[in-house]
Amino acid sequence: MKEIKKIKHFIEHTIRVLKRKKMNRNTMAVTEEYTASWNLYRDKLDKSNTVEEWLNENDGVERYYNIEGKFSKQNFDHADFYRKTFLNAFNEYFPNAKIVAEFGCGVGRNLIYLHKHHPELELYGFELCAPGVELANKAAQKFNLPIKYYQLDYLNWIPSDIKMPAIDVGFTIFSLEQIPEQVQNLKALNNILEKVKLGTFHLEPVVENYPKTIKGMVARIDHKKIGYLTDFEKSAKLAVGEKNIIKKVYNSAHNPLMWPSIYVLKKNKI
């Protein structure tokens, strides 16, 4: 019975994907969408008495996710999964980094997670939308955290009176996904790489890595209609060269039609 329900839900999901109109994802649209999204976190921050409460995104509700490549209805702490994934990449590939920055940091919680595991690091967060920066700094002040957040459009590189620190490593988590065109995401990637010494890592939905299965093909259509990142691997190769790239594809995600990839880009040969 459960399998029948899953199949039925997948068919319904597929129909919605096919009917979906293609989104025009640009800086203005992203700013409007995420200004609204980050404002929704005000109440959560006010009610959070500890860092752990602020970081927690698991409400215990069962939803449909991509779990090991399967369309599965269950409770899945995807925020914790992603944070552990990027922490493992950081620990393995950039153990000597001292100054780290997240580009597209939202309300700043990934950096708080990194600080909990590496309190010795100097951390900076850059975010396009003002409410995200405001709440990130408010949380840092509330929980007495030495993390600094600034507003920055890293695609067009429009800073707001930022004195850019000498960054060792930069990273993105579901941030470059908002830049669909290859020419533009290459520009954003180069902007980040120009500011770092050692390299970058990126946890993003790279559609070219999606499986060539029925579910994978539906996911590719969905990805294209939403207007997410395309040709990222091509951009990465142009930016640092194929030999300086390490990648891994994951079979679990918050979106039942998504396979995230992590890319490590080294500025020196691996």
VENKATA-V678102 format. One record per residue. N is the residue number from 1. RES is the residue in one letter. NEAR is the number of other C-alpha atoms within 8 Angstrom. Layout:
n=<N	N>
res=<RES	RES>
near=<NEAR	NEAR>
This chain:
n=<1	2	3	4	5	6	7	8	9	10	11	12	13	14	15	16	17	18	19	20	21	22	23	24	25	26	27	28	29	30	31	32	33	34	35	36	37	38	39	40	41	42	43	44	45	46	47	48	49	50	51	52	53	54	55	56	57	58	59	60	61	62	63	64	65	66	67	68	69	70	71	72	73	74	75	76	77	78	79	80	81	82	83	84	85	86	87	88	89	90	91	92	93	94	95	96	97	98	99	100	101	102	103	104	105	106	107	108	109	110	111	112	113	114	115	116	117	118	119	120	121	122	123	124	125	126	127	128	129	130	131	132	133	134	135	136	137	138	139	140	141	142	143	144	145	146	147	148	149	150	151	152	153	154	155	156	157	158	159	160	161	162	163	164	165	166	167	168	169	170	171	172	173	174	175	176	177	178	179	180	181	182	183	184	185	186	187	188	189	190	191	192	193	194	195	196	197	198	199	200	201	202	203	204	205	206	207	208	209	210	211	212	213	214	215	216	217	218	219	220	221	222	223	224	225	226	227	228	229	230	231	232	233	234	235	236	237	238	239	240	241	242	243	244	245	246	247	248	249	250	251	252	253	254	255	256	257	258	259	260	261	262	263	264	265	266	267	268	269	270>
res=<M	K	E	I	K	K	I	K	H	F	I	E	H	T	I	R	V	L	K	R	K	K	M	N	R	N	T	M	A	V	T	E	E	Y	T	A	S	W	N	L	Y	R	D	K	L	D	K	S	N	T	V	E	E	W	L	N	E	N	D	G	V	E	R	Y	Y	N	I	E	G	K	F	S	K	Q	N	F	D	H	A	D	F	Y	R	K	T	F	L	N	A	F	N	E	Y	F	P	N	A	K	I	V	A	E	F	G	C	G	V	G	R	N	L	I	Y	L	H	K	H	H	P	E	L	E	L	Y	G	F	E	L	C	A	P	G	V	E	L	A	N	K	A	A	Q	K	F	N	L	P	I	K	Y	Y	Q	L	D	Y	L	N	W	I	P	S	D	I	K	M	P	A	I	D	V	G	F	T	I	F	S	L	E	Q	I	P	E	Q	V	Q	N	L	K	A	L	N	N	I	L	E	K	V	K	L	G	T	F	H	L	E	P	V	V	E	N	Y	P	K	T	I	K	G	M	V	A	R	I	D	H	K	K	I	G	Y	L	T	D	F	E	K	S	A	K	L	A	V	G	E	K	N	I	I	K	K	V	Y	N	S	A	H	N	P	L	M	W	P	S	I	Y	V	L	K	K	N	K	I>
near=<4	5	6	7	8	11	8	8	8	9	8	8	8	9	8	8	10	8	6	7	5	8	7	6	12	8	6	6	9	10	10	8	8	9	12	8	8	13	9	8	9	9	7	9	10	7	6	9	7	7	8	6	8	11	8	7	6	9	4	6	7	8	8	10	16	17	11	7	8	7	11	11	9	9	8	9	8	9	9	7	8	8	10	8	8	10	9	8	11	10	8	7	7	10	7	4	10	8	12	14	12	12	13	11	16	11	11	13	11	8	13	10	10	10	11	7	6	7	7	6	10	9	12	13	15	14	16	11	11	9	10	16	16	9	14	13	11	8	9	12	8	7	8	6	8	7	12	9	12	11	12	11	10	12	9	6	8	7	9	7	4	6	4	4	4	8	11	12	15	15	11	14	10	9	11	11	10	12	13	12	9	13	7	10	15	13	9	12	11	9	11	11	12	6	8	13	10	11	14	12	14	11	12	13	12	14	11	6	8	12	7	7	6	6	9	11	11	11	11	10	10	11	10	9	11	9	12	13	16	10	11	11	7	8	13	14	10	9	9	11	9	8	6	12	14	7	8	7	9	10	10	12	13	9	8	11	11	12	16	13	14	13	11	13	12	12	10	7	6	6>
